[in-house]
């Protein structure tokens, strides 16, 4: 008779590896809760990259110059690649990509709330690059040290590309801010609309975050939501000042005692409304994703058919060698 598994001992060994900063790999033993936590986080991250293509893709054909169009097209392609890396990382944990996509398309999976806001002008593309990608970098750089190896390694490349996206967005905002009065007004309007949703990207405050404590104990996360949000404000406020734009927060002020910027209260009612599916573009985003998935079925079918033909040819060659 097989002896019962001593899960308490395995969990102790697992936590000891985490505490020693060892990377956990797909074939290593891990607690089910650790696996499920990672699948939830990585899949939400992947969904965010894919859905995040939509607000910017909306401006590819309307970019103000060929240079801007090519750069934006490359950026949207990068986001697609990020999604693929992350879906692949989730698959190493036993998740099925089709299942993850089904959850997204049926509205049962979450993605970053920021992508449920509309892009009303070209300046929004600059604001997304500067603020949204800037917030993403603040979140994602610590993930390069995540305890789960495949996720950490995927994030190294993602962060390099996101860093370029952030610089590209800031350069758009700088060009507008130093342009005509109408262009500067457009940049200020974009900042006004994207500032608070960008702060919400870091998730609920620490007191309301039910996953943070365990994720930090497992070193999936390295910093709390509020710590990352504060870092973002501290870095971004001087950047806005350099642009000559005003952050829409009357409470924003540098605190000499703490060495940080104080900022006003976040509208958490708006955050939870968007997360629950009632944001300005939630339904539009899911409809676009479902349509793209359905219209792309022939591409997936063709790829599978090609792979099967290659497999059959290789099998035939192997049989000839044996004969």
WONOR-V187131 format. One record per pair of residues at least 4 apart in sequence whose C-alpha atoms are under 6 Angstrom apart, sorted by sequence separation. I is the first residue (numbers start at 0). J is the second residue. D is the distance in Angstrom with one decimal. If there is no record, write none. Layout:
# WONOR-V187131
i = (I | I)
j = (J | J)
d = (D | D)
This chain:
# WONOR-V187131
i = (6 | 17 | 32 | 37 | 38 | 46 | 47 | 52 | 58 | 90 | 103 | 123 | 126 | 127 | 128 | 129 | 130 | 135 | 136 | 154 | 158 | 172 | 178 | 190 | 203 | 214 | 215 | 231 | 232 | 240 | 254 | 271 | 273 | 280 | 291 | 16 | 62 | 89 | 90 | 102 | 103 | 118 | 203 | 214 | 215 | 239 | 254 | 272 | 273 | 276 | 62 | 102 | 145 | 214 | 215 | 253 | 254 | 144 | 175 | 176 | 253 | 143 | 175 | 252 | 59 | 142 | 252 | 251 | 143 | 251 | 143 | 250 | 250 | 204 | 52 | 201 | 233 | 48 | 49 | 133 | 49 | 132 | 48 | 128 | 129 | 45 | 128 | 129 | 45 | 128 | 129 | 45 | 125 | 125 | 125 | 38 | 191 | 88 | 88 | 47 | 51 | 46 | 47 | 54 | 122 | 25 | 43 | 123 | 131 | 43 | 122 | 173 | 146 | 145 | 146 | 145 | 113 | 23 | 22 | 23 | 24 | 22 | 23 | 22 | 112 | 115 | 116 | 116 | 115 | 115 | 104)
j = (10 | 21 | 36 | 41 | 42 | 50 | 51 | 56 | 62 | 94 | 107 | 127 | 130 | 131 | 132 | 133 | 134 | 139 | 140 | 158 | 162 | 176 | 182 | 194 | 207 | 218 | 219 | 235 | 236 | 244 | 258 | 275 | 277 | 284 | 295 | 21 | 67 | 94 | 95 | 107 | 108 | 123 | 208 | 219 | 220 | 244 | 259 | 277 | 278 | 281 | 68 | 108 | 151 | 220 | 221 | 259 | 260 | 151 | 182 | 183 | 260 | 151 | 183 | 260 | 68 | 151 | 261 | 261 | 154 | 262 | 155 | 262 | 263 | 225 | 75 | 224 | 260 | 78 | 79 | 165 | 82 | 165 | 82 | 164 | 165 | 82 | 165 | 168 | 85 | 168 | 169 | 86 | 168 | 171 | 172 | 89 | 247 | 149 | 150 | 110 | 114 | 110 | 111 | 118 | 186 | 91 | 109 | 189 | 197 | 110 | 189 | 242 | 218 | 218 | 219 | 219 | 196 | 146 | 146 | 147 | 148 | 147 | 148 | 148 | 274 | 278 | 279 | 280 | 280 | 281 | 289)
d = (6.0 | 5.7 | 5.9 | 5.7 | 5.7 | 6.0 | 5.5 | 5.7 | 5.8 | 4.6 | 5.9 | 6.0 | 5.6 | 4.7 | 5.1 | 5.5 | 5.9 | 5.9 | 5.7 | 5.8 | 6.0 | 5.9 | 5.7 | 5.6 | 5.8 | 6.0 | 5.9 | 5.9 | 5.8 | 6.0 | 5.7 | 6.0 | 5.0 | 6.0 | 6.0 | 5.3 | 5.9 | 5.8 | 5.9 | 4.9 | 4.8 | 5.5 | 5.7 | 5.1 | 4.8 | 5.4 | 5.5 | 5.4 | 4.0 | 5.6 | 5.2 | 5.2 | 5.1 | 5.5 | 5.7 | 5.9 | 5.6 | 5.8 | 5.0 | 4.3 | 4.2 | 4.3 | 5.3 | 5.4 | 5.6 | 5.8 | 5.3 | 5.4 | 5.3 | 4.3 | 5.6 | 5.2 | 5.0 | 5.8 | 5.5 | 5.4 | 5.7 | 5.4 | 5.7 | 5.6 | 5.7 | 5.3 | 5.2 | 5.6 | 4.8 | 4.4 | 4.6 | 4.6 | 5.2 | 3.8 | 4.8 | 5.9 | 4.1 | 5.0 | 5.3 | 5.5 | 5.6 | 5.6 | 5.8 | 4.7 | 5.7 | 5.6 | 5.4 | 5.9 | 5.3 | 5.8 | 5.8 | 5.2 | 5.7 | 5.0 | 5.9 | 5.9 | 5.5 | 5.9 | 5.5 | 4.7 | 5.8 | 6.0 | 5.1 | 4.8 | 5.5 | 5.6 | 5.7 | 5.3 | 5.8 | 5.9 | 5.7 | 5.7 | 4.6 | 5.2 | 5.8)
